[in-house]
Amino acid sequence: MAEYIDRKAVLQAMWNALYIVEEDQEAKHGLDPQERLATQCGFEAGQQIVANFPAADVKPVVRGTWEDVMGWLTCSVCGNTIYEIDDYGDRYPTNFCSNCGADMRKEDGGNGKG
């Protein structure tokens, strides 16, 4: 399964790592301008790759819950009302809102009926 990351957070983490590496190098070997320059160039090259890498075509997951409003299941995101009936005549919630696509499952994978 594909994984998606926050580009801005990765770039910030890289800068933070650069400062740690430079401090560690300075503490162990003293301030060596050539070594520092080489380290910075490596980090800058890595950052250019991250900054210019094409973004995936994804949209954020919108989470909602089915709420009982006068006996009807209503989407907490868009207000869409459903009344689903199973073979036994019982109401049941679906995993996604048919109107707005909100994910009604809890993040742990359970049903989001609230």
PDB file as gemmi writes it, atoms N, CA and C in Angstrom:
CRYST1    1.000    1.000    1.000  90.00  90.00  90.00 P 1                      
ATOM      1  N   MET A   1       0.848  -1.180   0.000  1.00  0.00           N  
ATOM      2  CA  MET A   1       0.000   0.000   0.000  1.00  0.00           C  
ATOM      3  C   MET A   1       0.893   1.242   0.000  1.00  0.00           C  
ATOM      4  N   ALA A   2       0.523   2.199  -0.777  1.00  0.00           N  
ATOM      5  CA  ALA A   2       1.313   3.430  -0.873  1.00  0.00           C  
ATOM      6  C   ALA A   2       1.243   4.221   0.428  1.00  0.00           C  
ATOM      7  N   GLU A   3       2.301   4.941   0.710  1.00  0.00           N  
ATOM      8  CA  GLU A   3       2.340   5.811   1.879  1.00  0.00           C  
ATOM      9  C   GLU A   3       2.520   7.244   1.402  1.00  0.00           C  
ATOM     10  N   TYR A   4       1.860   8.168   2.085  1.00  0.00           N  
ATOM     11  CA  TYR A   4       1.942   9.569   1.707  1.00  0.00           C  
ATOM     12  C   TYR A   4       2.490  10.364   2.880  1.00  0.00           C  
ATOM     13  N   ILE A   5       3.328  11.350   2.574  1.00  0.00           N  
ATOM     14  CA  ILE A   5       3.969  12.139   3.622  1.00  0.00           C  
ATOM     15  C   ILE A   5       3.750  13.626   3.380  1.00  0.00           C  
ATOM     16  N   ASP A   6       4.002  14.403   4.394  1.00  0.00           N  
ATOM     17  CA  ASP A   6       3.905  15.856   4.323  1.00  0.00           C  
ATOM     18  C   ASP A   6       5.274  16.395   3.898  1.00  0.00           C  
ATOM     19  N   ARG A   7       5.352  16.925   2.680  1.00  0.00           N  
ATOM     20  CA  ARG A   7       6.628  17.386   2.130  1.00  0.00           C  
ATOM     21  C   ARG A   7       7.289  18.443   3.024  1.00  0.00           C  
ATOM     22  N   LYS A   8       6.500  19.393   3.512  1.00  0.00           N  
ATOM     23  CA  LYS A   8       7.036  20.456   4.352  1.00  0.00           C  
ATOM     24  C   LYS A   8       7.649  19.882   5.640  1.00  0.00           C  
ATOM     25  N   ALA A   9       6.989  18.891   6.218  1.00  0.00           N  
ATOM     26  CA  ALA A   9       7.497  18.262   7.435  1.00  0.00           C  
ATOM     27  C   ALA A   9       8.805  17.514   7.170  1.00  0.00           C  
ATOM     28  N   VAL A  10       8.910  16.860   6.006  1.00  0.00           N  
ATOM     29  CA  VAL A  10      10.143  16.149   5.659  1.00  0.00           C  
ATOM     30  C   VAL A  10      11.296  17.138   5.496  1.00  0.00           C  
ATOM     31  N   LEU A  11      11.045  18.239   4.789  1.00  0.00           N  
ATOM     32  CA  LEU A  11      12.098  19.233   4.587  1.00  0.00           C  
ATOM     33  C   LEU A  11      12.557  19.821   5.925  1.00  0.00           C  
ATOM     34  N   GLN A  12      11.610  20.071   6.842  1.00  0.00           N  
ATOM     35  CA  GLN A  12      11.962  20.596   8.156  1.00  0.00           C  
ATOM     36  C   GLN A  12      12.774  19.559   8.941  1.00  0.00           C  
ATOM     37  N   ALA A  13      12.377  18.298   8.853  1.00  0.00           N  
ATOM     38  CA  ALA A  13      13.106  17.228   9.546  1.00  0.00           C  
ATOM     39  C   ALA A  13      14.534  17.112   9.006  1.00  0.00           C  
ATOM     40  N   MET A  14      14.692  17.330   7.702  1.00  0.00           N  
ATOM     41  CA  MET A  14      16.033  17.272   7.116  1.00  0.00           C  
ATOM     42  C   MET A  14      16.903  18.407   7.646  1.00  0.00           C  
ATOM     43  N   TRP A  15      16.334  19.606   7.759  1.00  0.00           N  
ATOM     44  CA  TRP A  15      17.104  20.726   8.318  1.00  0.00           C  
ATOM     45  C   TRP A  15      17.491  20.435   9.763  1.00  0.00           C  
ATOM     46  N   ASN A  16      16.544  19.904  10.536  1.00  0.00           N  
ATOM     47  CA  ASN A  16      16.836  19.566  11.928  1.00  0.00           C  
ATOM     48  C   ASN A  16      17.956  18.536  12.010  1.00  0.00           C  
ATOM     49  N   ALA A  17      17.911  17.533  11.121  1.00  0.00           N  
ATOM     50  CA  ALA A  17      18.961  16.510  11.097  1.00  0.00           C  
ATOM     51  C   ALA A  17      20.309  17.119  10.731  1.00  0.00           C  
ATOM     52  N   LEU A  18      20.313  18.069   9.796  1.00  0.00           N  
ATOM     53  CA  LEU A  18      21.562  18.728   9.401  1.00  0.00           C  
ATOM     54  C   LEU A  18      22.205  19.417  10.592  1.00  0.00           C  
ATOM     55  N   TYR A  19      21.408  20.130  11.377  1.00  0.00           N  
ATOM     56  CA  TYR A  19      21.962  20.823  12.551  1.00  0.00           C  
ATOM     57  C   TYR A  19      22.547  19.833  13.549  1.00  0.00           C  
ATOM     58  N   ILE A  20      21.887  18.703  13.735  1.00  0.00           N  
ATOM     59  CA  ILE A  20      22.385  17.689  14.672  1.00  0.00           C  
ATOM     60  C   ILE A  20      23.693  17.103  14.167  1.00  0.00           C  
ATOM     61  N   VAL A  21      23.747  16.779  12.873  1.00  0.00           N  
ATOM     62  CA  VAL A  21      24.974  16.225  12.283  1.00  0.00           C  
ATOM     63  C   VAL A  21      26.121  17.222  12.409  1.00  0.00           C  
ATOM     64  N   GLU A  22      25.856  18.491  12.100  1.00  0.00           N  
ATOM     65  CA  GLU A  22      26.907  19.509  12.188  1.00  0.00           C  
ATOM     66  C   GLU A  22      27.400  19.679  13.622  1.00  0.00           C  
ATOM     67  N   GLU A  23      26.489  19.713  14.588  1.00  0.00           N  
ATOM     68  CA  GLU A  23      26.891  19.839  15.989  1.00  0.00           C  
ATOM     69  C   GLU A  23      27.723  18.646  16.427  1.00  0.00           C  
ATOM     70  N   ASP A  24      27.315  17.449  15.983  1.00  0.00           N  
ATOM     71  CA  ASP A  24      28.050  16.232  16.327  1.00  0.00           C  
ATOM     72  C   ASP A  24      29.452  16.262  15.711  1.00  0.00           C  
ATOM     73  N   GLN A  25      29.536  16.666  14.443  1.00  0.00           N  
ATOM     74  CA  GLN A  25      30.842  16.750  13.781  1.00  0.00           C  
ATOM     75  C   GLN A  25      31.738  17.763  14.486  1.00  0.00           C  
ATOM     76  N   GLU A  26      31.163  18.895  14.845  1.00  0.00           N  
ATOM     77  CA  GLU A  26      31.949  19.937  15.508  1.00  0.00           C  
ATOM     78  C   GLU A  26      32.439  19.465  16.868  1.00  0.00           C  
ATOM     79  N   ALA A  27      31.595  18.747  17.597  1.00  0.00           N  
ATOM     80  CA  ALA A  27      31.974  18.258  18.920  1.00  0.00           C  
ATOM     81  C   ALA A  27      33.075  17.203  18.825  1.00  0.00           C  
ATOM     82  N   LYS A  28      33.030  16.362  17.800  1.00  0.00           N  
ATOM     83  CA  LYS A  28      34.011  15.280  17.670  1.00  0.00           C  
ATOM     84  C   LYS A  28      35.309  15.724  17.009  1.00  0.00           C  
ATOM     85  N   HIS A  29      35.207  16.577  15.992  1.00  0.00           N  
ATOM     86  CA  HIS A  29      36.377  16.894  15.171  1.00  0.00           C  
ATOM     87  C   HIS A  29      36.745  18.370  15.152  1.00  0.00           C  
ATOM     88  N   GLY A  30      36.003  19.181  15.829  1.00  0.00           N  
ATOM     89  CA  GLY A  30      36.233  20.621  15.714  1.00  0.00           C  
ATOM     90  C   GLY A  30      35.538  21.142  14.463  1.00  0.00           C  
ATOM     91  N   LEU A  31      35.594  22.435  14.270  1.00  0.00           N  
ATOM     92  CA  LEU A  31      34.914  23.060  13.136  1.00  0.00           C  
ATOM     93  C   LEU A  31      35.775  22.930  11.885  1.00  0.00           C  
ATOM     94  N   ASP A  32      35.380  22.070  10.984  1.00  0.00           N  
ATOM     95  CA  ASP A  32      36.079  21.859   9.730  1.00  0.00           C  
ATOM     96  C   ASP A  32      35.205  22.402   8.608  1.00  0.00           C  
ATOM     97  N   PRO A  33      35.526  23.574   8.056  1.00  0.00           N  
ATOM     98  CA  PRO A  33      34.681  24.196   7.033  1.00  0.00           C  
ATOM     99  C   PRO A  33      34.451  23.312   5.802  1.00  0.00           C  
ATOM    100  N   GLN A  34      35.447  22.555   5.382  1.00  0.00           N  
ATOM    101  CA  GLN A  34      35.293  21.705   4.193  1.00  0.00           C  
ATOM    102  C   GLN A  34      34.296  20.565   4.452  1.00  0.00           C  
ATOM    103  N   GLU A  35      34.417  19.965   5.635  1.00  0.00           N  
ATOM    104  CA  GLU A  35      33.506  18.868   5.984  1.00  0.00           C  
ATOM    105  C   GLU A  35      32.086  19.401   6.139  1.00  0.00           C  
ATOM    106  N   ARG A  36      31.957  20.574   6.754  1.00  0.00           N  
ATOM    107  CA  ARG A  36      30.634  21.179   6.925  1.00  0.00           C  
ATOM    108  C   ARG A  36      30.019  21.496   5.567  1.00  0.00           C  
ATOM    109  N   LEU A  37      30.808  22.038   4.657  1.00  0.00           N  
ATOM    110  CA  LEU A  37      30.317  22.366   3.323  1.00  0.00           C  
ATOM    111  C   LEU A  37      29.866  21.115   2.577  1.00  0.00           C  
ATOM    112  N   ALA A  38      30.634  20.035   2.686  1.00  0.00           N  
ATOM    113  CA  ALA A  38      30.273  18.780   2.018  1.00  0.00           C  
ATOM    114  C   ALA A  38      28.960  18.235   2.583  1.00  0.00           C  
ATOM    115  N   THR A  39      28.805  18.305   3.901  1.00  0.00           N  
ATOM    116  CA  THR A  39      27.573  17.827   4.544  1.00  0.00           C  
ATOM    117  C   THR A  39      26.390  18.669   4.085  1.00  0.00           C  
ATOM    118  N   GLN A  40      26.551  19.989   4.066  1.00  0.00           N  
ATOM    119  CA  GLN A  40      25.469  20.872   3.646  1.00  0.00           C  
ATOM    120  C   GLN A  40      25.090  20.635   2.190  1.00  0.00           C  
ATOM    121  N   CYS A  41      26.081  20.412   1.336  1.00  0.00           N  
ATOM    122  CA  CYS A  41      25.790  20.143  -0.077  1.00  0.00           C  
ATOM    123  C   CYS A  41      24.992  18.858  -0.236  1.00  0.00           C  
ATOM    124  N   GLY A  42      25.345  17.841   0.528  1.00  0.00           N  
ATOM    125  CA  GLY A  42      24.605  16.578   0.481  1.00  0.00           C  
ATOM    126  C   GLY A  42      23.163  16.760   0.917  1.00  0.00           C  
ATOM    127  N   PHE A  43      22.969  17.504   2.011  1.00  0.00           N  
ATOM    128  CA  PHE A  43      21.612  17.750   2.489  1.00  0.00           C  
ATOM    129  C   PHE A  43      20.828  18.593   1.496  1.00  0.00           C  
ATOM    130  N   GLU A  44      21.464  19.590   0.912  1.00  0.00           N  
ATOM    131  CA  GLU A  44      20.762  20.430  -0.059  1.00  0.00           C  
ATOM    132  C   GLU A  44      20.355  19.630  -1.295  1.00  0.00           C  
ATOM    133  N   ALA A  45      21.205  18.710  -1.721  1.00  0.00           N  
ATOM    134  CA  ALA A  45      20.862  17.855  -2.861  1.00  0.00           C  
ATOM    135  C   ALA A  45      19.653  16.985  -2.515  1.00  0.00           C  
ATOM    136  N   GLY A  46      19.656  16.434  -1.317  1.00  0.00           N  
ATOM    137  CA  GLY A  46      18.522  15.621  -0.874  1.00  0.00           C  
ATOM    138  C   GLY A  46      17.251  16.444  -0.790  1.00  0.00           C  
ATOM    139  N   GLN A  47      17.373  17.664  -0.292  1.00  0.00           N  
ATOM    140  CA  GLN A  47      16.195  18.529  -0.189  1.00  0.00           C  
ATOM    141  C   GLN A  47      15.651  18.899  -1.563  1.00  0.00           C  
ATOM    142  N   GLN A  48      16.513  19.099  -2.533  1.00  0.00           N  
ATOM    143  CA  GLN A  48      16.051  19.411  -3.884  1.00  0.00           C  
ATOM    144  C   GLN A  48      15.259  18.243  -4.464  1.00  0.00           C  
ATOM    145  N   ILE A  49      15.711  17.028  -4.176  1.00  0.00           N  
ATOM    146  CA  ILE A  49      14.983  15.853  -4.651  1.00  0.00           C  
ATOM    147  C   ILE A  49      13.600  15.816  -4.026  1.00  0.00           C  
ATOM    148  N   VAL A  50      13.521  16.012  -2.701  1.00  0.00           N  
ATOM    149  CA  VAL A  50      12.224  15.992  -2.013  1.00  0.00           C  
ATOM    150  C   VAL A  50      11.333  17.131  -2.514  1.00  0.00           C  
ATOM    151  N   ALA A  51      11.895  18.325  -2.632  1.00  0.00           N  
ATOM    152  CA  ALA A  51      11.114  19.497  -3.025  1.00  0.00           C  
ATOM    153  C   ALA A  51      10.570  19.363  -4.444  1.00  0.00           C  
ATOM    154  N   ASN A  52      11.301  18.718  -5.340  1.00  0.00           N  
ATOM    155  CA  ASN A  52      10.899  18.623  -6.742  1.00  0.00           C  
ATOM    156  C   ASN A  52      10.214  17.313  -7.106  1.00  0.00           C  
ATOM    157  N   PHE A  53      10.096  16.398  -6.140  1.00  0.00           N  
ATOM    158  CA  PHE A  53       9.463  15.113  -6.425  1.00  0.00           C  
ATOM    159  C   PHE A  53       7.977  15.340  -6.679  1.00  0.00           C  
ATOM    160  N   PRO A  54       7.418  14.721  -7.723  1.00  0.00           N  
ATOM    161  CA  PRO A  54       6.004  14.963  -8.033  1.00  0.00           C  
ATOM    162  C   PRO A  54       5.089  14.472  -6.916  1.00  0.00           C  
ATOM    163  N   ALA A  55       4.064  15.240  -6.670  1.00  0.00           N  
ATOM    164  CA  ALA A  55       3.099  14.891  -5.632  1.00  0.00           C  
ATOM    165  C   ALA A  55       2.148  13.813  -6.145  1.00  0.00           C  
ATOM    166  N   ALA A  56       1.694  12.970  -5.238  1.00  0.00           N  
ATOM    167  CA  ALA A  56       0.693  11.961  -5.576  1.00  0.00           C  
ATOM    168  C   ALA A  56      -0.677  12.638  -5.642  1.00  0.00           C  
ATOM    169  N   ASP A  57      -1.537  12.088  -6.452  1.00  0.00           N  
ATOM    170  CA  ASP A  57      -2.883  12.641  -6.603  1.00  0.00           C  
ATOM    171  C   ASP A  57      -3.798  11.996  -5.562  1.00  0.00           C  
ATOM    172  N   VAL A  58      -3.796  12.557  -4.369  1.00  0.00           N  
ATOM    173  CA  VAL A  58      -4.612  12.022  -3.273  1.00  0.00           C  
ATOM    174  C   VAL A  58      -5.413  13.143  -2.638  1.00  0.00           C  
ATOM    175  N   LYS A  59      -6.444  12.752  -1.926  1.00  0.00           N  
ATOM    176  CA  LYS A  59      -7.197  13.745  -1.174  1.00  0.00           C  
ATOM    177  C   LYS A  59      -7.268  13.259   0.274  1.00  0.00           C  
ATOM    178  N   PRO A  60      -7.380  14.188   1.216  1.00  0.00           N  
ATOM    179  CA  PRO A  60      -7.412  13.777   2.615  1.00  0.00           C  
ATOM    180  C   PRO A  60      -8.668  12.964   2.933  1.00  0.00           C  
ATOM    181  N   VAL A  61      -8.528  12.071   3.895  1.00  0.00           N  
ATOM    182  CA  VAL A  61      -9.669  11.280   4.345  1.00  0.00           C  
ATOM    183  C   VAL A  61     -10.535  12.157   5.236  1.00  0.00           C  
ATOM    184  N   VAL A  62     -11.813  12.223   4.905  1.00  0.00           N  
ATOM    185  CA  VAL A  62     -12.768  12.948   5.737  1.00  0.00           C  
ATOM    186  C   VAL A  62     -13.488  11.900   6.576  1.00  0.00           C  
ATOM    187  N   ARG A  63     -13.417  12.047   7.877  1.00  0.00           N  
ATOM    188  CA  ARG A  63     -14.051  11.090   8.776  1.00  0.00           C  
ATOM    189  C   ARG A  63     -15.329  11.685   9.354  1.00  0.00           C  
ATOM    190  N   GLY A  64     -16.312  10.842   9.488  1.00  0.00           N  
ATOM    191  CA  GLY A  64     -17.574  11.254  10.075  1.00  0.00           C  
ATOM    192  C   GLY A  64     -18.147  10.130  10.912  1.00  0.00           C  
ATOM    193  N   THR A  65     -19.332  10.352  11.414  1.00  0.00           N  
ATOM    194  CA  THR A  65     -20.047   9.325  12.162  1.00  0.00           C  
ATOM    195  C   THR A  65     -21.498   9.339  11.736  1.00  0.00           C  
ATOM    196  N   TRP A  66     -22.139   8.193  11.881  1.00  0.00           N  
ATOM    197  CA  TRP A  66     -23.577   8.132  11.673  1.00  0.00           C  
ATOM    198  C   TRP A  66     -24.233   8.524  12.980  1.00  0.00           C  
ATOM    199  N   GLU A  67     -25.099   9.504  12.916  1.00  0.00           N  
ATOM    200  CA  GLU A  67     -25.783   9.976  14.109  1.00  0.00           C  
ATOM    201  C   GLU A  67     -27.272   9.679  13.970  1.00  0.00           C  
ATOM    202  N   ASP A  68     -27.868   9.233  15.068  1.00  0.00           N  
ATOM    203  CA  ASP A  68     -29.287   8.902  15.059  1.00  0.00           C  
ATOM    204  C   ASP A  68     -30.089  10.188  15.250  1.00  0.00           C  
ATOM    205  N   VAL A  69     -30.779  10.590  14.192  1.00  0.00           N  
ATOM    206  CA  VAL A  69     -31.622  11.788  14.246  1.00  0.00           C  
ATOM    207  C   VAL A  69     -33.054  11.349  13.966  1.00  0.00           C  
ATOM    208  N   MET A  70     -33.822  11.251  15.011  1.00  0.00           N  
ATOM    209  CA  MET A  70     -35.233  10.858  14.913  1.00  0.00           C  
ATOM    210  C   MET A  70     -35.405   9.542  14.165  1.00  0.00           C  
ATOM    211  N   GLY A  71     -34.527   8.574  14.473  1.00  0.00           N  
ATOM    212  CA  GLY A  71     -34.646   7.253  13.877  1.00  0.00           C  
ATOM    213  C   GLY A  71     -33.972   7.082  12.527  1.00  0.00           C  
ATOM    214  N   TRP A  72     -33.388   8.124  11.987  1.00  0.00           N  
ATOM    215  CA  TRP A  72     -32.685   8.055  10.710  1.00  0.00           C  
ATOM    216  C   TRP A  72     -31.192   8.180  10.971  1.00  0.00           C  
ATOM    217  N   LEU A  73     -30.389   7.512  10.151  1.00  0.00           N  
ATOM    218  CA  LEU A  73     -28.941   7.656  10.249  1.00  0.00           C  
ATOM    219  C   LEU A  73     -28.536   8.867   9.428  1.00  0.00           C  
ATOM    220  N   THR A  74     -27.883   9.830  10.080  1.00  0.00           N  
ATOM    221  CA  THR A  74     -27.519  11.084   9.426  1.00  0.00           C  
ATOM    222  C   THR A  74     -26.012  11.275   9.475  1.00  0.00           C  
ATOM    223  N   CYS A  75     -25.423  11.624   8.339  1.00  0.00           N  
ATOM    224  CA  CYS A  75     -23.983  11.858   8.248  1.00  0.00           C  
ATOM    225  C   CYS A  75     -23.618  13.124   9.023  1.00  0.00           C  
ATOM    226  N   SER A  76     -22.615  13.010   9.903  1.00  0.00           N  
ATOM    227  CA  SER A  76     -22.196  14.167  10.696  1.00  0.00           C  
ATOM    228  C   SER A  76     -21.445  15.204   9.862  1.00  0.00           C  
ATOM    229  N   VAL A  77     -21.013  14.833   8.655  1.00  0.00           N  
ATOM    230  CA  VAL A  77     -20.256  15.752   7.806  1.00  0.00           C  
ATOM    231  C   VAL A  77     -21.191  16.579   6.917  1.00  0.00           C  
ATOM    232  N   CYS A  78     -22.091  15.898   6.188  1.00  0.00           N  
ATOM    233  CA  CYS A  78     -22.919  16.619   5.202  1.00  0.00           C  
ATOM    234  C   CYS A  78     -24.407  16.643   5.535  1.00  0.00           C  
ATOM    235  N   GLY A  79     -24.817  15.864   6.529  1.00  0.00           N  
ATOM    236  CA  GLY A  79     -26.226  15.846   6.897  1.00  0.00           C  
ATOM    237  C   GLY A  79     -27.079  14.898   6.068  1.00  0.00           C  
ATOM    238  N   ASN A  80     -26.450  14.142   5.158  1.00  0.00           N  
ATOM    239  CA  ASN A  80     -27.183  13.176   4.345  1.00  0.00           C  
ATOM    240  C   ASN A  80     -27.836  12.141   5.258  1.00  0.00           C  
ATOM    241  N   THR A  81     -29.085  11.826   4.981  1.00  0.00           N  
ATOM    242  CA  THR A  81     -29.828  10.871   5.800  1.00  0.00           C  
ATOM    243  C   THR A  81     -30.035   9.579   5.029  1.00  0.00           C  
ATOM    244  N   ILE A  82     -29.793   8.447   5.702  1.00  0.00           N  
ATOM    245  CA  ILE A  82     -30.028   7.144   5.091  1.00  0.00           C  
ATOM    246  C   ILE A  82     -30.872   6.313   6.039  1.00  0.00           C  
ATOM    247  N   TYR A  83     -31.481   5.322   5.472  1.00  0.00           N  
ATOM    248  CA  TYR A  83     -32.211   4.358   6.285  1.00  0.00           C  
ATOM    249  C   TYR A  83     -31.988   3.015   5.612  1.00  0.00           C  
ATOM    250  N   GLU A  84     -30.921   2.342   5.997  1.00  0.00           N  
ATOM    251  CA  GLU A  84     -30.566   1.061   5.393  1.00  0.00           C  
ATOM    252  C   GLU A  84     -31.212  -0.055   6.197  1.00  0.00           C  
ATOM    253  N   ILE A  85     -31.771  -1.051   5.511  1.00  0.00           N  
ATOM    254  CA  ILE A  85     -32.423  -2.170   6.181  1.00  0.00           C  
ATOM    255  C   ILE A  85     -31.793  -3.465   5.675  1.00  0.00           C  
ATOM    256  N   ASP A  86     -31.438  -4.353   6.618  1.00  0.00           N  
ATOM    257  CA  ASP A  86     -30.867  -5.630   6.203  1.00  0.00           C  
ATOM    258  C   ASP A  86     -31.977  -6.664   6.014  1.00  0.00           C  
ATOM    259  N   ASP A  87     -31.602  -7.912   5.756  1.00  0.00           N  
ATOM    260  CA  ASP A  87     -32.578  -8.970   5.485  1.00  0.00           C  
ATOM    261  C   ASP A  87     -33.502  -9.263   6.666  1.00  0.00           C  
ATOM    262  N   TYR A  88     -33.099  -8.850   7.856  1.00  0.00           N  
ATOM    263  CA  TYR A  88     -33.895  -9.114   9.047  1.00  0.00           C  
ATOM    264  C   TYR A  88     -34.750  -7.913   9.446  1.00  0.00           C  
ATOM    265  N   GLY A  89     -34.712  -6.871   8.650  1.00  0.00           N  
ATOM    266  CA  GLY A  89     -35.496  -5.679   8.945  1.00  0.00           C  
ATOM    267  C   GLY A  89     -34.812  -4.725   9.902  1.00  0.00           C  
ATOM    268  N   ASP A  90     -33.514  -4.973  10.175  1.00  0.00           N  
ATOM    269  CA  ASP A  90     -32.770  -4.096  11.087  1.00  0.00           C  
ATOM    270  C   ASP A  90     -32.025  -3.023  10.300  1.00  0.00           C  
ATOM    271  N   ARG A  91     -31.921  -1.877  10.903  1.00  0.00           N  
ATOM    272  CA  ARG A  91     -31.148  -0.777  10.326  1.00  0.00           C  
ATOM    273  C   ARG A  91     -29.667  -1.072  10.496  1.00  0.00           C  
ATOM    274  N   TYR A  92     -28.861  -0.675   9.529  1.00  0.00           N  
ATOM    275  CA  TYR A  92     -27.413  -0.812   9.708  1.00  0.00           C  
ATOM    276  C   TYR A  92     -26.707   0.338   9.003  1.00  0.00           C  
ATOM    277  N   PRO A  93     -25.612   0.785   9.563  1.00  0.00           N  
ATOM    278  CA  PRO A  93     -24.858   1.868   8.930  1.00  0.00           C  
ATOM    279  C   PRO A  93     -23.899   1.330   7.871  1.00  0.00           C  
ATOM    280  N   THR A  94     -23.622   2.135   6.870  1.00  0.00           N  
ATOM    281  CA  THR A  94     -22.619   1.784   5.867  1.00  0.00           C  
ATOM    282  C   THR A  94     -21.282   2.370   6.288  1.00  0.00           C  
ATOM    283  N   ASN A  95     -20.205   1.918   5.656  1.00  0.00           N  
ATOM    284  CA  ASN A  95     -18.866   2.393   6.014  1.00  0.00           C  
ATOM    285  C   ASN A  95     -18.543   3.771   5.450  1.00  0.00           C  
ATOM    286  N   PHE A  96     -19.290   4.184   4.418  1.00  0.00           N  
ATOM    287  CA  PHE A  96     -19.040   5.471   3.772  1.00  0.00           C  
ATOM    288  C   PHE A  96     -20.374   6.165   3.497  1.00  0.00           C  
ATOM    289  N   CYS A  97     -20.361   7.481   3.570  1.00  0.00           N  
ATOM    290  CA  CYS A  97     -21.555   8.252   3.221  1.00  0.00           C  
ATOM    291  C   CYS A  97     -21.696   8.238   1.700  1.00  0.00           C  
ATOM    292  N   SER A  98     -22.877   7.901   1.219  1.00  0.00           N  
ATOM    293  CA  SER A  98     -23.094   7.832  -0.227  1.00  0.00           C  
ATOM    294  C   SER A  98     -23.158   9.222  -0.859  1.00  0.00           C  
ATOM    295  N   ASN A  99     -23.310  10.270  -0.043  1.00  0.00           N  
ATOM    296  CA  ASN A  99     -23.397  11.627  -0.572  1.00  0.00           C  
ATOM    297  C   ASN A  99     -22.031  12.312  -0.653  1.00  0.00           C  
ATOM    298  N   CYS A 100     -21.308  12.358   0.468  1.00  0.00           N  
ATOM    299  CA  CYS A 100     -20.040  13.102   0.490  1.00  0.00           C  
ATOM    300  C   CYS A 100     -18.805  12.208   0.527  1.00  0.00           C  
ATOM    301  N   GLY A 101     -18.992  10.899   0.733  1.00  0.00           N  
ATOM    302  CA  GLY A 101     -17.865   9.970   0.744  1.00  0.00           C  
ATOM    303  C   GLY A 101     -17.128   9.896   2.073  1.00  0.00           C  
ATOM    304  N   ALA A 102     -17.626  10.556   3.111  1.00  0.00           N  
ATOM    305  CA  ALA A 102     -16.956  10.531   4.415  1.00  0.00           C  
ATOM    306  C   ALA A 102     -16.795   9.085   4.892  1.00  0.00           C  
ATOM    307  N   ASP A 103     -15.646   8.795   5.459  1.00  0.00           N  
ATOM    308  CA  ASP A 103     -15.339   7.475   5.998  1.00  0.00           C  
ATOM    309  C   ASP A 103     -15.936   7.383   7.392  1.00  0.00           C  
ATOM    310  N   MET A 104     -16.884   6.487   7.573  1.00  0.00           N  
ATOM    311  CA  MET A 104     -17.602   6.368   8.840  1.00  0.00           C  
ATOM    312  C   MET A 104     -16.964   5.350   9.779  1.00  0.00           C  
ATOM    313  N   ARG A 105     -15.880   4.714   9.326  1.00  0.00           N  
ATOM    314  CA  ARG A 105     -15.207   3.739  10.179  1.00  0.00           C  
ATOM    315  C   ARG A 105     -14.323   4.465  11.175  1.00  0.00           C  
ATOM    316  N   LYS A 106     -14.219   3.913  12.360  1.00  0.00           N  
ATOM    317  CA  LYS A 106     -13.289   4.471  13.330  1.00  0.00           C  
ATOM    318  C   LYS A 106     -11.892   4.220  12.802  1.00  0.00           C  
ATOM    319  N   GLU A 107     -10.922   5.022  13.222  1.00  0.00           N  
ATOM    320  CA  GLU A 107      -9.561   4.871  12.722  1.00  0.00           C  
ATOM    321  C   GLU A 107      -8.976   3.513  13.050  1.00  0.00           C  
ATOM    322  N   ASP A 108      -9.507   2.821  14.078  1.00  0.00           N  
ATOM    323  CA  ASP A 108      -9.002   1.497  14.424  1.00  0.00           C  
ATOM    324  C   ASP A 108      -9.646   0.409  13.573  1.00  0.00           C  
ATOM    325  N   GLY A 109     -10.528   0.812  12.634  1.00  0.00           N  
ATOM    326  CA  GLY A 109     -11.139  -0.133  11.716  1.00  0.00           C  
ATOM    327  C   GLY A 109     -12.543  -0.538  12.093  1.00  0.00           C  
ATOM    328  N   GLY A 110     -13.013  -0.129  13.272  1.00  0.00           N  
ATOM    329  CA  GLY A 110     -14.372  -0.477  13.691  1.00  0.00           C  
ATOM    330  C   GLY A 110     -15.396   0.410  13.031  1.00  0.00           C  
ATOM    331  N   ASN A 111     -16.657   0.151  13.309  1.00  0.00           N  
ATOM    332  CA  ASN A 111     -17.726   0.952  12.726  1.00  0.00           C  
ATOM    333  C   ASN A 111     -17.834   2.279  13.460  1.00  0.00           C  
ATOM    334  N   GLY A 112     -18.029   3.348  12.722  1.00  0.00           N  
ATOM    335  CA  GLY A 112     -18.057   4.687  13.305  1.00  0.00           C  
ATOM    336  C   GLY A 112     -19.411   5.123  13.780  1.00  0.00           C  
ATOM    337  N   LYS A 113     -20.350   4.188  13.953  1.00  0.00           N  
ATOM    338  CA  LYS A 113     -21.684   4.608  14.421  1.00  0.00           C  
ATOM    339  C   LYS A 113     -21.548   5.194  15.810  1.00  0.00           C  
ATOM    340  N   GLY A 114     -21.961   6.419  15.944  1.00  0.00           N  
ATOM    341  CA  GLY A 114     -21.762   7.085  17.217  1.00  0.00           C  
ATOM    342  C   GLY A 114     -23.009   7.386  17.835  1.00  0.00           C  
TER     343      GLY A 114                                                      
END                                                                             
